[in-house]
């Protein structure tokens, strides 16, 4: 254990647990909207960037508002790549 919300895998990889995300639905509801990604050989649920952006906007700390902008810029670039 590293802290109440951090554990370390045997290989030293930190894993952060978030039990409640500001301005989002309960875990089961959000999980239905997550994506499955493979991380170090294990399948994990990852929130959609728009959901992360919504939460960070609601929290409103300087670092979160910067993340909101960076996510918006990334999503804009991603949409541009999808155009023919």
Beta strands, then each sheet from edge to edge (+ up, - down):
strand 1: 6-8
strand 2: 14-16
strand 3: 35-39
strand 4: 42-46
sheet 1: 1+ 2-
sheet 2: 3+ 4-
end
